[in-house]
Amino acid sequence: MDRTDVGALVQSAADGDAAAWKAIVEGLGPLVWSVVRAHRLSEADAHEVSQTVWFRFAQHLGRLREPDKAGAWLARTARHECLKVIRNQRRLTLTDDPLLLDRVSEEGVPEQALLEQEEAAARNERVRRLWQEFEELGERCRQLLRVLIASPPPSYQEVSAALGIAVGSIGPLRQRCLRRLRARLESRGTA
């Protein structure tokens, strides 16, 4: 499209000639798209930028000082709008990239990692308090419970032989020890 043709078409479009407007869009549309594509925007952002450029062009149509340089004006405006979109994307977050969002991370999203860390810290604190209260139990309860939590768990006959407790007393003694431990934890608000 020749610059003098563009200047005449801009003047006609400014005067309300729909055919002139159509000729400008058809003639300079590829220029706008080439600038937009060069900025590697998403398809949705590219369409948005293109519409914004043409809207701004329509707003300024009658005020262009050099109508024959409408192509340069459109290219400059397209570049400016593309850069504005890119700046806004960076400001929002780096994970707006659809390729990054579609990729499944082994460590999960940052929020999930934070929740897992908080849960692990809470679990570690509960375990610490449990062992602290466990150490406050009597010697006999501590011995019995330590033997019973062994892996693999020993049979009651093995526990009886190791601790000198009658086989029939192991279950009730275990229950009493666990009740004491639970009561200690509840009294400290950690159960």
Backbone bond lengths (Angstrom), bond angles and torsions (degrees), N, CA, C in turn:
res aa  C-N    CA-C-N  psi(-1)  N-CA   C-N-CA  omega(-1)  CA-C   N-CA-C  phi
1 M - - - 1.455 - - 1.527 107.68 -
2 D 1.288 116.95 125.32 1.462 123.93 -178.41 1.535 110.44 -73.51
3 R 1.349 116.06 146.20 1.474 120.00 -177.98 1.521 112.40 -61.24
4 T 1.322 117.26 -37.63 1.473 118.93 179.66 1.523 110.37 -68.50
5 D 1.344 115.84 -35.36 1.470 119.51 175.95 1.524 110.49 -63.98
6 V 1.334 115.16 -42.69 1.467 120.24 -179.90 1.518 109.54 -61.91
7 G 1.331 117.24 -45.28 1.467 121.17 179.87 1.519 111.64 -58.38
8 A 1.332 116.45 -43.88 1.463 120.88 -179.89 1.522 110.80 -66.98
9 L 1.343 116.29 -40.83 1.472 119.89 179.26 1.534 111.03 -65.28
10 V 1.320 117.12 -39.44 1.469 120.46 178.95 1.529 109.52 -63.20
11 Q 1.323 116.95 -43.66 1.473 120.19 178.62 1.525 110.69 -61.29
12 S 1.337 116.66 -43.61 1.470 120.98 -179.51 1.530 110.82 -66.09
13 A 1.352 116.20 -42.92 1.471 120.20 179.38 1.517 110.11 -63.73
14 A 1.323 117.25 -38.77 1.466 121.01 178.17 1.527 111.04 -63.50
15 D 1.323 115.89 -28.44 1.465 120.89 178.35 1.521 111.97 -84.96
16 G 1.367 118.09 0.92 1.457 121.13 175.84 1.511 114.87 102.40
17 D 1.296 119.10 9.35 1.473 122.05 -179.07 1.539 109.20 -78.12
18 A 1.337 116.81 107.91 1.466 122.20 -177.97 1.517 111.59 -65.82
19 A 1.332 117.50 -35.15 1.472 120.89 179.22 1.529 109.93 -65.12
20 A 1.322 117.73 -37.72 1.468 121.56 178.70 1.533 109.53 -66.25
21 W 1.327 115.55 -42.08 1.486 119.22 177.81 1.524 110.21 -60.10
22 K 1.329 115.90 -45.23 1.462 121.01 179.95 1.532 110.39 -61.31
23 A 1.303 117.22 -41.42 1.468 121.41 179.67 1.529 110.92 -64.81
24 I 1.319 117.31 -37.89 1.472 120.97 177.92 1.527 109.83 -65.14
25 V 1.324 116.63 -47.21 1.465 121.13 -178.79 1.525 110.24 -62.46
26 E 1.331 116.69 -44.29 1.463 119.76 179.42 1.525 111.95 -67.66
27 G 1.329 116.66 -38.22 1.466 120.73 -177.13 1.519 113.77 -76.96
28 L 1.332 117.33 -37.65 1.462 120.68 -175.70 1.527 113.49 -106.89
29 G 1.327 116.14 -5.41 1.466 119.91 176.97 1.528 113.20 -55.86
30 P 1.344 118.15 -45.82 1.466 118.90 178.40 1.532 113.19 -59.84
31 L 1.330 116.82 -33.48 1.466 120.29 177.03 1.531 110.32 -63.10
32 V 1.336 115.68 -46.98 1.475 119.96 179.41 1.525 109.58 -60.23
33 W 1.334 117.10 -45.43 1.466 120.58 -178.84 1.518 111.52 -64.72
34 S 1.323 118.32 -35.94 1.465 119.20 -179.94 1.525 110.63 -66.31
35 V 1.326 117.22 -38.13 1.470 120.23 177.62 1.525 110.08 -66.55
36 V 1.316 116.11 -43.83 1.472 120.35 -178.90 1.526 110.47 -64.38
37 R 1.324 117.04 -46.00 1.474 120.31 -179.82 1.519 111.44 -62.96
38 A 1.317 117.37 -34.46 1.467 121.07 179.92 1.528 111.65 -61.71
39 H 1.319 117.29 -22.97 1.468 121.28 -179.93 1.528 112.60 -90.68
40 R 1.320 116.66 -0.87 1.473 123.58 174.10 1.523 113.27 55.03
41 L 1.300 116.46 45.19 1.454 121.18 176.75 1.524 109.78 -78.91
42 S 1.314 116.09 160.78 1.462 119.71 173.65 1.525 107.66 -64.54
43 E 1.311 115.90 162.54 1.464 119.83 -178.14 1.530 111.20 -59.49
44 A 1.322 116.05 -43.25 1.470 119.99 -179.66 1.528 110.84 -63.81
45 D 1.334 116.69 -44.21 1.466 120.24 179.00 1.526 111.00 -65.86
46 A 1.335 116.55 -38.03 1.465 120.28 179.15 1.530 110.72 -61.97
47 H 1.330 116.73 -44.58 1.472 120.24 178.36 1.530 110.58 -64.11
48 E 1.324 115.63 -40.65 1.472 119.97 179.27 1.523 110.89 -62.50
49 V 1.331 116.43 -45.20 1.467 120.52 179.44 1.534 109.92 -62.81
50 S 1.321 116.47 -44.60 1.464 119.92 -179.47 1.531 110.88 -59.26
51 Q 1.314 116.25 -45.37 1.471 119.91 178.90 1.526 111.04 -63.31
52 T 1.332 116.10 -41.10 1.468 119.95 179.40 1.525 110.60 -62.94
53 V 1.336 116.77 -42.40 1.474 120.60 179.80 1.522 110.34 -60.86
54 W 1.328 117.33 -47.44 1.457 119.78 -179.12 1.529 111.48 -67.50
55 F 1.319 117.05 -34.19 1.462 120.35 176.73 1.540 110.10 -64.28
56 R 1.325 116.25 -45.91 1.475 120.19 179.15 1.544 110.24 -63.84
57 F 1.331 115.69 -38.31 1.467 119.73 178.71 1.528 109.63 -62.14
58 A 1.331 115.90 -43.64 1.466 119.63 179.59 1.532 110.25 -63.69
59 Q 1.332 117.05 -37.80 1.459 120.49 178.60 1.531 112.05 -64.02
60 H 1.328 116.79 -36.85 1.462 121.74 -174.67 1.530 113.55 -99.22
61 L 1.320 116.62 2.23 1.464 121.64 -173.02 1.527 113.09 -50.50
62 G 1.294 118.13 -46.77 1.467 121.21 -177.41 1.518 113.27 -81.20
63 R 1.341 117.25 -8.84 1.464 120.01 -175.93 1.530 113.37 -108.54
64 L 1.329 118.44 4.37 1.463 120.55 -179.79 1.523 109.50 -66.81
65 R 1.331 116.95 125.75 1.468 120.81 -179.23 1.520 111.40 -71.69
66 E 1.326 115.85 -34.18 1.468 119.97 -179.46 1.534 108.57 -125.77
67 P 1.319 117.88 81.74 1.465 121.47 -176.79 1.525 113.56 -55.97
68 D 1.330 117.48 -28.85 1.456 120.42 -179.58 1.537 111.84 -70.58
69 K 1.326 117.76 -13.43 1.468 122.16 178.45 1.537 111.11 -104.83
70 A 1.322 115.26 28.50 1.469 120.27 -179.96 1.526 111.15 -60.00
71 G 1.332 117.81 -33.78 1.466 121.27 178.43 1.524 111.24 -62.06
72 A 1.310 116.46 -43.75 1.467 120.62 178.30 1.532 109.91 -65.21
73 W 1.343 116.32 -40.60 1.468 120.08 178.84 1.523 110.14 -61.63
74 L 1.336 116.80 -44.93 1.471 120.98 -179.94 1.539 110.96 -64.11
75 A 1.321 117.03 -43.06 1.470 120.40 -179.62 1.530 110.69 -63.88
76 R 1.321 116.60 -44.02 1.464 121.39 179.42 1.532 110.79 -63.65
77 T 1.322 116.28 -42.83 1.467 120.66 179.77 1.525 110.47 -67.26
78 A 1.326 117.34 -39.96 1.466 120.86 178.00 1.524 110.13 -62.28
79 R 1.315 116.60 -44.83 1.471 120.54 178.39 1.530 110.43 -60.52
80 H 1.318 116.02 -46.83 1.468 120.89 -179.81 1.531 111.15 -59.56
81 E 1.329 117.18 -44.89 1.473 120.97 -179.56 1.529 111.20 -66.75
82 C 1.331 116.96 -38.62 1.471 120.28 177.44 1.525 110.54 -61.90
83 L 1.317 116.13 -46.09 1.467 120.27 179.88 1.527 111.72 -63.46
84 K 1.331 115.66 -34.85 1.465 119.46 177.10 1.531 110.52 -64.06
85 V 1.332 116.31 -43.30 1.470 120.67 178.46 1.528 110.24 -62.82
86 I 1.318 116.14 -44.95 1.473 120.30 -179.30 1.529 110.70 -62.79
87 R 1.316 117.80 -42.45 1.482 120.71 177.61 1.518 111.18 -61.42
88 N 1.335 116.28 -43.13 1.468 120.02 179.83 1.518 111.46 -65.26
89 Q 1.318 117.58 -36.87 1.470 120.48 177.75 1.520 110.56 -64.58
90 R 1.308 117.27 -43.04 1.467 120.77 179.45 1.512 110.88 -65.03
91 R 1.323 115.70 -36.32 1.458 120.21 -179.50 1.521 111.15 -66.44
92 L 1.332 116.19 -37.22 1.460 120.04 -177.37 1.516 110.87 -68.06
93 T 1.325 116.37 -65.56 1.459 120.77 -178.84 1.515 108.89 -175.61
94 L 1.304 115.35 154.26 1.450 119.83 178.77 1.521 112.03 -76.58
95 T 1.323 118.37 -15.99 1.456 120.62 -176.22 1.527 112.66 -89.40
96 D 1.335 118.03 12.48 1.458 119.83 175.54 1.526 111.57 -73.27
97 D 1.335 117.20 -11.49 1.457 121.50 178.64 1.525 108.76 -67.35
98 P 1.344 118.57 119.46 1.469 120.24 -177.38 1.528 112.70 -58.34
99 L 1.321 117.53 -31.34 1.463 119.74 179.28 1.521 110.63 -65.51
100 L 1.322 116.96 -37.86 1.466 119.88 178.56 1.520 111.12 -71.73
101 L 1.313 116.60 -37.07 1.458 119.86 -178.65 1.522 111.71 -69.64
102 D 1.334 116.84 -32.38 1.457 120.07 -179.71 1.520 112.62 -76.12
103 R 1.323 116.62 -22.21 1.456 120.22 -178.74 1.516 109.51 -77.44
104 V 1.322 117.08 132.46 1.458 121.21 179.86 1.520 107.64 -89.93
105 S 1.295 115.68 123.82 1.454 121.06 -179.05 1.520 110.11 -87.78
106 E 1.327 114.99 142.52 1.462 118.78 179.17 1.526 110.88 -66.93
107 E 1.320 116.14 -34.88 1.458 117.17 -179.93 1.520 113.14 -90.40
108 G 1.312 118.95 -0.70 1.460 122.62 177.75 1.520 111.01 80.31
109 V 1.293 115.69 -173.16 1.455 120.59 179.63 1.520 109.35 -76.69
110 P 1.333 118.11 155.62 1.466 119.82 -178.42 1.519 113.63 -55.41
111 E 1.348 116.73 -37.22 1.455 119.62 179.64 1.526 110.63 -62.87
112 Q 1.352 115.83 -40.40 1.464 120.35 179.36 1.518 110.18 -65.31
113 A 1.318 117.32 -42.39 1.470 120.79 178.79 1.523 110.31 -61.43
114 L 1.334 117.33 -40.52 1.460 121.00 178.81 1.520 110.93 -64.72
115 L 1.336 116.91 -43.68 1.469 120.34 177.86 1.527 111.00 -61.17
116 E 1.333 116.13 -42.30 1.459 119.82 179.69 1.531 111.03 -64.55
117 Q 1.329 116.73 -39.30 1.466 120.19 177.72 1.525 110.88 -64.21
118 E 1.340 115.95 -42.49 1.461 119.51 179.32 1.528 110.87 -64.71
119 E 1.338 116.12 -41.59 1.466 119.88 178.21 1.525 110.76 -64.27
120 A 1.326 117.42 -40.66 1.470 121.28 179.21 1.522 109.94 -64.87
121 A 1.329 117.39 -40.84 1.462 120.69 179.12 1.529 110.54 -65.05
122 A 1.338 116.63 -41.87 1.470 120.24 178.63 1.528 110.45 -65.34
123 R 1.338 116.10 -41.78 1.472 120.57 178.46 1.534 110.43 -63.28
124 N 1.321 117.28 -42.88 1.470 121.04 178.44 1.523 111.09 -62.86
125 E 1.320 116.78 -38.06 1.475 120.21 178.79 1.526 110.36 -67.37
126 R 1.345 116.76 -41.21 1.473 119.34 177.41 1.524 110.87 -62.17
127 V 1.313 117.11 -42.45 1.468 121.01 179.53 1.528 110.20 -64.20
128 R 1.328 116.82 -42.41 1.468 120.65 178.59 1.524 111.04 -60.29
129 R 1.334 115.87 -45.27 1.473 119.98 179.52 1.537 111.03 -66.11
130 L 1.326 115.81 -39.55 1.462 119.88 177.91 1.525 110.30 -58.25
131 W 1.330 117.44 -48.40 1.463 120.31 -179.32 1.534 111.33 -68.43
132 Q 1.310 116.51 -32.23 1.472 119.94 176.71 1.530 109.53 -63.72
133 E 1.325 117.41 -46.24 1.465 120.82 178.79 1.528 110.80 -70.49
134 F 1.322 116.81 -33.70 1.458 121.02 177.50 1.533 110.13 -59.60
135 E 1.316 116.80 -41.09 1.474 121.14 -179.14 1.527 111.99 -67.14
136 E 1.334 116.90 -19.06 1.463 120.92 179.14 1.535 112.32 -85.66
137 L 1.329 117.28 -9.99 1.470 120.54 176.84 1.528 109.00 -70.25
138 G 1.313 114.70 164.11 1.468 118.63 177.01 1.526 111.16 -65.88
139 E 1.342 115.18 161.92 1.468 121.33 -177.70 1.522 112.02 -58.73
140 R 1.313 116.39 -42.82 1.472 120.28 -176.94 1.537 111.07 -63.05
141 C 1.353 117.49 -43.59 1.480 121.24 177.69 1.527 110.47 -63.91
142 R 1.322 117.02 -44.18 1.467 119.45 -179.34 1.528 110.87 -60.71
143 Q 1.330 116.35 -43.81 1.468 119.98 -179.90 1.533 110.36 -62.04
144 L 1.318 116.01 -48.79 1.458 120.06 -177.25 1.526 111.25 -61.44
145 L 1.318 116.65 -48.59 1.466 119.50 -177.52 1.527 111.66 -66.12
146 R 1.335 117.39 -36.14 1.472 119.82 177.54 1.522 110.96 -62.88
147 V 1.310 115.67 -42.54 1.469 119.14 -180.00 1.523 110.09 -67.10
148 L 1.325 116.69 -40.78 1.467 119.88 -176.76 1.535 113.59 -70.15
149 I 1.340 117.76 -24.25 1.467 118.67 -179.33 1.529 112.16 -90.77
150 A 1.326 116.43 4.07 1.463 119.39 178.40 1.524 110.13 -61.14
151 S 1.313 115.43 156.01 1.464 119.95 178.70 1.522 108.24 -124.20
152 P 1.287 118.35 123.34 1.457 129.25 -4.85 1.526 110.31 -70.91
153 P 1.337 116.83 152.86 1.465 119.76 -176.97 1.539 110.75 -64.62
154 P 1.320 115.52 136.79 1.476 118.67 179.27 1.532 110.77 -76.28
155 S 1.289 115.36 159.07 1.471 119.66 176.08 1.525 108.39 -75.31
156 Y 1.324 116.75 162.15 1.464 119.88 178.53 1.534 110.85 -62.36
157 Q 1.330 117.96 -31.65 1.459 120.55 177.56 1.532 110.10 -63.69
158 E 1.356 117.14 -40.72 1.465 120.80 178.76 1.526 110.39 -67.77
159 V 1.316 117.05 -38.58 1.473 120.88 178.49 1.525 108.73 -65.43
160 S 1.324 116.69 -43.45 1.470 121.57 179.87 1.522 110.55 -59.45
161 A 1.327 115.61 -44.08 1.466 119.72 -179.13 1.523 110.99 -68.14
162 A 1.332 117.82 -38.88 1.457 121.16 -176.53 1.519 112.98 -73.13
163 L 1.343 117.55 -36.99 1.463 120.32 -173.65 1.524 114.25 -109.09
164 G 1.317 116.38 -6.73 1.462 119.21 -179.87 1.519 112.30 70.54
165 I 1.314 117.67 34.83 1.467 122.92 178.75 1.523 107.18 -112.00
166 A 1.334 116.27 137.19 1.469 120.08 178.18 1.518 109.12 -60.88
167 V 1.331 117.48 141.07 1.467 122.99 -178.34 1.516 110.54 -54.44
168 G 1.325 119.32 -41.29 1.456 122.70 -178.55 1.532 113.09 -69.62
169 S 1.318 118.03 -16.64 1.468 121.53 -179.32 1.525 112.67 -92.85
170 I 1.311 117.25 -15.27 1.485 119.84 -175.00 1.527 111.34 -62.36
171 G 1.335 118.59 -49.25 1.468 122.15 -178.20 1.525 112.42 -59.71
172 P 1.354 118.93 -52.89 1.457 119.51 179.55 1.533 112.85 -62.82
173 L 1.338 117.08 -38.97 1.467 120.25 178.81 1.533 109.96 -64.82
174 R 1.307 115.66 -42.18 1.479 120.53 177.27 1.522 110.06 -58.41
175 Q 1.343 117.43 -44.85 1.470 121.71 179.22 1.517 111.41 -60.94
176 R 1.341 117.44 -46.07 1.477 121.09 179.69 1.530 110.56 -61.15
177 C 1.336 116.60 -43.10 1.471 120.62 -179.53 1.527 111.19 -63.56
178 L 1.314 116.19 -42.99 1.468 119.75 179.55 1.525 111.23 -67.30
179 R 1.361 116.97 -36.69 1.477 120.14 176.19 1.518 110.48 -62.92
180 R 1.330 116.91 -42.89 1.478 120.56 178.40 1.530 110.43 -61.55
181 L 1.311 114.64 -44.54 1.469 118.99 -179.63 1.532 110.42 -62.61
182 R 1.341 116.51 -44.82 1.463 120.31 178.26 1.528 110.99 -62.01
183 A 1.327 117.31 -42.40 1.468 120.93 179.80 1.531 110.40 -62.44
184 R 1.311 117.46 -40.10 1.465 121.41 178.70 1.535 109.78 -64.18
185 L 1.324 115.75 -43.91 1.479 119.76 -179.69 1.524 111.15 -65.68
186 E 1.356 116.07 -41.39 1.468 119.38 179.24 1.511 111.80 -66.97
187 S 1.315 117.19 -36.95 1.474 119.72 179.94 1.531 111.65 -66.57
188 R 1.327 116.03 -25.36 1.475 121.29 177.71 1.535 111.84 -94.84
189 G 1.355 114.86 -1.26 1.462 119.42 179.07 1.508 113.83 73.11
190 T 1.336 117.80 27.17 1.459 120.01 -177.94 1.505 113.45 -114.27
191 A 1.310 118.93 5.55 1.479 120.09 -177.47 1.499 110.44 -83.80
